[in-house]
Amino acid sequence: MEYIKEQLIDDMLTILFGTEGISSYSMNHIIDMYCWLLTERAYNLSKEKTKNAKYAGCNYWSETALKEYQKNSSKNKYKGLKHEHVVPRCLFRKYLCDLISKYSGKGIDEKKKTEIKKKINKCFIGCVVTFEEAEKIDKLHKNSFPNSIETLSDINEENIWNRYKVVGDIKIKEVEWEFTANKWSILNETEINI
């Protein structure tokens, strides 16, 4: 796990589980803030710095979105593109709220904390798609997951891309980026088997 992302997850768990009497209003806003931080930042640049990676810098792109990005003018690079959460935010929120209910006031041992951090790191990723692809995904599973999966605990490497699979015509690429001279450049792109 990348240092800053691991630290962010650790800090989030400390806030959510280590703060007595946190209101549900604050808890929901903290969870929402982390939803965005964990999928829209690039963390492997150094131990102190991160970069906006909502689009350029994001590790996963649909093949169509990547082609669109590469042909768009530099003024409108992100036109027609959408940052999508591979696992819907509502499942992330439910997972954390269930954990808070279960462990509130009891504390979490290091083994369980490590397990939670791995699950969040693995499941909470972003993918850039076109508006049309996002509409297709949302039409079928905007706030849900196929195959009656209702919790983050049931999501693994074999089914994490199921929302994209059910659409049927979305190919996903893992993109390796480099940030130099104050701009993102693509180093490599590899189609992944979803």
N, C-alpha and C positions, 0 to 999 in steps of 0.2 A: 504494500500500500504506500502511496506517495506521502511524504512527510506532512505537508500542509493539509492535505485532505484528511489524513488520519487524525491530525490535531483538531481540525474543525469538527469531525465526528465526535471525538473525545470531549471537546468543549461543549458541544450540544448535549451530550449525555450528562455531563456534569451539571449544566444549567437545568435540564429537565428533571433529573433525578436527585440533584443535590440541593434544590431550592425548596424549602418548606413553604407551603401555602401559595405556590404560584397559581395565579388565576387561569382559568381555561382560556380567557381572552388572550393573555400574554403567551400562554403555551402554544396556542394556534398560530400566533404571529411568529413566534420563534421557529416553529416547525416549517411554516411557509418560507421564511427567510432562508433556512437551511436547504429547503427543496431547491431553491434557485442557486444558492452558493455551490452546492455539491454537483450540479450538472452544468453550470455555465462558467466555470473557471478552469484554467489550466494550472496545474499545481506542480508539475515536475520541472519548473524553470530554475528554481533555487529554493533553499530553505526559507527564504524571507519574502519572495515575490511571487505573485500570481498574475495572470493576465486574463482579460475577458476572453472567454472561449465559447460564447453563445453560438457563434457561427464559425468563423475562421478560428482554428484551434480546437474545435470540438472533434473528438476522436471517431465519431460514427456519423456517416452521411449516407443517404440513399444515393444510388448511382445517378438518378435523374437530377437530384438536387446538386450534386457535385458538378455535373455537366452545366447546369444552369449557372452556378456560381462562377465557373471558369469562363463562360461566354459573356456574362454580364459586364457592363462597363464598370470601371473603378468607382464611379460616382454612385452607382446603384447595385453594388456587389450582392446585396442580400434581398433584392427584389424577388418576390414570389416564393421566398423560403421561410420556413418556420422551424424553430427549435422545439423539439418534441421530447417529452419524458418517456423513455422506453417502458418504464413501469409507471402507471398513472400516479400522480401525487396523492390522490385519495387513499391508495394502498399504503404509501409511505406514511401518511398521517395516521391511518388506522393502526399500522404496525407499532408506531411510537406510542400512540394513546393506549393500546393494549399493554405494552410494556410498562408504561407509567402506572396503569391501574394495578398491574401484577406486582410491581416492585416498589411502588411508592411507600416510603417510610421504612422499607426493609433493606434498601441498598442492593447493589449488584456486585457480585464477586468478579475478580479479574477475568476468570475463564469465560463467564457469561458475557462480560463487557467485550471481550475480544471476539466472541462469536457474533454479537450484535454488530460490531464495527465491520467485520468481514461481510456480513449480509448486506448492510447498507452500502458499503463500497461496491460490492458486486452488482447489486440491483438498481442502484440509483445513478443512472447514466442518461445522457442526452443523445439525441440523434437529430440531425438536420434533414428535413424532408421538404418537398414542395408543398404549397398550399393544397393542391389537389390530392396528394398522398395523405396529408393530415386529415382532410375531409373524409377520405375513405376509411382511415383508421378510426376516426371519431364516430363515424356513422355506425360502425360495428361495435367498438369498444372504447368509447371516450373515457369513461370512469370505471371500467371493468377490465377483466382479463378473461380470455377464452378458457373453456374447459372448466368452468365453475371455480377457478382459482380466486379466492377472496382475501388472501393474506400474503404478505411478503414471505412468510415462512415456507410457503408452497412453491415459491419461484426459485428456479435453479438454472444452470447453464443450458440445459436442454429445452427449457420452455420460456426463457426470458424474452425471446423475440416472437412469441406466439401472436401478439397483436398485429405484427407485420406479416406473419405467415398467412393469417386468415384473409388478408387483402389479396394475396396471391401473386401480385406482379411487382413487388418492391424488392429490389436487390440492395443489400447493405454493404458498404465499404468501410473498412477501418483505415483511417487516414492518419499518417504520421506528419506532424507539423514541426516547423522550426520558426522561432521568433527572433529575427535579427533586423537591425536597422529600423526598428520600430514598425515592423510589419510581419505578417504571417506568410510563410511559404510552405507549399506542400513538398515533402520529401519523398513520400511513398504512399501508395494506396493499394489496398488488398481487399478483394471481395471475400466476405466471410459467409460461411454456410449457416444460414438461419433455418 
